[in-house]
Amino acid sequence: MKTQLIMAIVFTAVGGPIFAEGTSTGYLQLGLDRVTFDYPDRSWDDEYNPWIGFSLEAALTYGLSANRSMTVEARSFSVSDATEEYGVSQSLAAVHLNWDFANFTAGGFLGLMAASEYYNMHNDDMNYFIGGSGKSWVSDQFLVKADVALIRQISGYYEMGDDVVNTSIGVQYFPLDVAMIGADVGYLTGELGDDSSDQAETLRLTVEGAYQVSAMPIALFANVTSINDESWLGSDADGVLSASVGARWAFGGETLKQQAARLNQVSDLSAVSWIRLDGW
C-alpha cells in the first residue's frame, strides 16, 4: 500500500507542475476493484474470495515538436482477500517517446514495476521493462493499438527468468467522442517462477467501456479482465476474474477520443503479480 501512495503523491506533486503548461492531454483515474481467484483446492475459494481493493492511474502527454511527444504514466492496484490476511499489489511508472505519422503513431517506452509475490509475504519484487508500441485509426471511430514489453527482474524473493515477454493487441470503438467500448488481448510468456521449467503461457482478456458526462471533464468507466494459465492455475481452474468501476478526471476537459489519440500507455501487466502469487 505504501508504494502505491508514494507513487501517486510523487506523480501528482512533481509531474503536474512540470507538464501543466502546454500539456496535450492527461487524466487521473480512481477505480474500485473486485477479484475472484479460483484456487486449485476449491475449498479455499469461499474462504479467501473475493479480493477487494482499489486502483489508481495517471497519465500526461506533452508535445515536444510537430510530430513528437512524451508521455509519463503511473498506475497501481492493491487488493486484499476476504480474510484481510493476504494481498496482491502492483505499481508501475513509465516514460514514452511517441512519433506521429498521419493516422499512425509509434513509440518506445521504459519503466519500473514493483509487484507483490507469494501472498504479500515478500513485497520486494522489483522489475524494469522496455518495449515498443503502435496504434492506428482504421476509421474515424475505430482505434487499433498494440505493444510488446520485455520484463527483467531487478530483485525479488524468488528468481524470474530473463525471457519474460508481454504482447498485447486491442481495439477501441468510439460511437461518440465521449463514449468508448473496447477489448484487449494480452499474452505473457517466460519463466515467472523459481524453477527454470516453469514456463508461463498466460492469456489475458479485457473488455471495457466508458462514458464522459457532457459539460464535465469526468468519465465513468468499467472493465472486466480474465487471466488464465493452465500450467500455473490448473486446467480445471477458471483463473483470475477481476472487475473495476470508477471515475476518470481529464485535465483540460479533453474527450475520451482525444485522450486515446494522444496518449500511449503500457498494456495491463497485472498478470505478473497474479501468476507470481504462488508457484503451485
N, C-alpha and C positions, 0 to 999 in steps of 0.2 A: 504494500500500500504506500509506503514511504517513497518508493521510486516513482510511482505514478504522480503523486502530488508534487514532488520536486520538479519533474519534467514539465508538468502543466504550469507551475509557477514561473520557472525559468523561461519557458517559451513565451508566455504572455507578457512577462515583465521586460524581457530583453528583446525578444523578436518583434513585439508590437511597435515600439518606438523606432526601431531601425527601419522597418519596412512600411511604416504607416504612410509616409509621403510617397506618392507615385505607385502605390500598390495596385496591381491589376485586379486581383480578386483574392478572397480569403474567407475562412469560416471558422467558427468554434462550435463544437457539437458535443452534446451530452446524451448518453443512452443508458437505459436500464436493461440489464441482461438477465436472461433465464436460460439455464443449460441443463440438459439431461445427458448423463454419461451412462452408457449401457455396459455394465460390468460383466466379465466372463462368468462370475458367480452371480446369478440373477437374484439371490437372496440379499445381495448388497444394494440392489437398485433402490428399494424402498427406504433403506436406512440412510443413504447418502444423497439421494436426489430429492429436490432439484438443487442445483448450484445457482446462487443468486448474487448479483453484484452490479457493477456499473462500468461504463466505458467512456473515454474522453478522446476527442480528436480535435486537431487544429492544423490549419494549413494556410500558407501565404505564398503568393507568387508575385514576382517583381520583374518588370520589363527592363532588360539590360540594353537592348537595341531593337531595331525594327522587327527582327525575326528571332530574337534570342531572349530567354527569360530564365530566372532561377526560382525554384520552389523549395520552401522549407516546410517540413511537416513533422508532427509528433502525434503519437496516439498510444493508448494503453487500454487494457481491460483488467479487471480484478473480480473474481467470483469466489465465493465460499460455499462449501457443501452444507447440507441440511443440519449436520451436527455442529457446524461452525468450528470444526476442528482442523479441516484441511482447506487448502486454497490453491487456485491456479491463476497466474497473472502473467502479463507480458507488457513491456513498454518498448517503443522504438522511436527513433528520430532519424530523419534522412534529409539529405540535400540533393536536389535535382538540377541539372542543366538541360534546358529544353531548346530545340530549334524548330521553328515553324516553317513549313513548306506548303503554301496554299492550304488545302484541306487535310494535310498530313502533318503530324507532329512526332518528332523522335527525340530521345534524350537518354542520358545516363544518370545513375544515382549511386550514392554511397551512404551507408547508415550504420547505426549501432542498435542492437536489440538486447534487452535484458529479459530473461524468461525464468519463471519458476520451474522446478522439476522435482520429481519424487514427492508429490503431495505436500509441497511447500516446506518440507523439512530442510531443504537446501535451496536457497533463493539467489544463488550467485552464478547462474548460468549466463555468461556474457558472450555475445557474438557480434561479428560485423558482417555486413552483406554489401555486395556490389552487383550492379546489373544494368540492364537497358530496358527501355520501354518505348512504345509507339502507340499512336491512336489515329484514327481517320474517320471523317464523316462520310459515310457511304450514301447518305442523302441528308436533307435538311433536318431530319428528325432522328436518324439512327447514327450512333457513335459506336465504333468498334475499337477496342483497346486490348493491349497485350503487354506482358513484361516477363522477363526472366531474371532471377536473382540467385547468385551463388552465395551460400551462407557458410561462414567459417567460425568455429568456436575459438574464443579467446581464453576462457576459463570456465570450469564447471565441475559439478560433483562427479559426474561420470562422463567419459570421453565421447565426443561426437566426431564422426569421420570428416574427411576433407572433401567429400563429393556430394554434399547436400545441396540440392538444386530445387528451386520452386519455379514453376511456369504457370502462367495464368492467361486466360483469354476471356473477354466479356463483351457484352453489348448493352447499350442503354438506349431506350426509346423515349422521346420527348413529344407526347401529343400536344403539350403546351410548353412554353418556356419555363413555366413554374411547376410542371409536373413531370415525373420521371418514373419509368418502370425498367428494371434491369435484371440481368442474370450474369453469373460469372462462374467459370470452372477453373479450379486450380489443381495442380498435380505436384506433390512433394516427394522427392526420391533421395535416397542416400542412407548413410549409416548414422542413424539418430540415437542409437543405444550404446551400451557399454560393451557390446560384443560385435566384432567386425562382421559377423554373419547376419546381424540384424539390419536387413535392408528394408527400409520403408518404401512403400508404394501407395501413398496416401492420396485419396481423391477428396476434393472439397467442392461442394456445390452451394452456391448462394443465389437467392432471389431477393430483390429489394424494391422498394417503392418510396417515393417522397412527393410531398405537395407543399408548395410555398404559399403562405397566406398572402393574398393580394394586399398591396399597400403596406406590407410589413416585410422586414428582412428576415422573417422567421419561417423555417420549413419544418414540417413534421415528417418523420421517416420511420420505416420499419424494415427489418430484414430477417431472413431465416437462413441458417447455414448448417449443412450436414457435412461431417468429417468422418471418413471411414478408411480402415486399412485392415484387411483380413488377417495378415500375419501378426499385427500388433493388438488389435481389438478382438480378434476371433471371428471365424466365419459365421458364427451364429449370433454375433452381436450387431446391433444397429449403429454402433459407434457413438459419435457425439452430435447432438442436435441442439443448436442454440438459436435464440430469438432475441432481438433487441428492438426497442422502440424509444424514441426520444425526439429532441428538437435540435435544429441547426440554425445558428445566427450567422448571417452573411455580412461581412464587412463591406460597407458601402452600398448595401442593398442589391447586389447582383443576383440575377435569377439562377435557378438550378442549371439551366442550359449554359449560361455564361461561365459558371464555375467549372462545369465539366469540360468546356472547351479550353480553358486556360490553366487548369490545374493538372499536373502529372503526379501520381502517387503510387507508392508500392502497393501491390495487391495484398490481400489478407494473408498474414503469416501465422495466425493463431494455431494452426495445426502443429507447429513446432512444439508449443507448450503442451497441448493435449496428448500428443504422441509420447512425449518425454515424461508424462505424468507418472508412468510406471513402465518398466521394460518387460512386462509379462514374461 
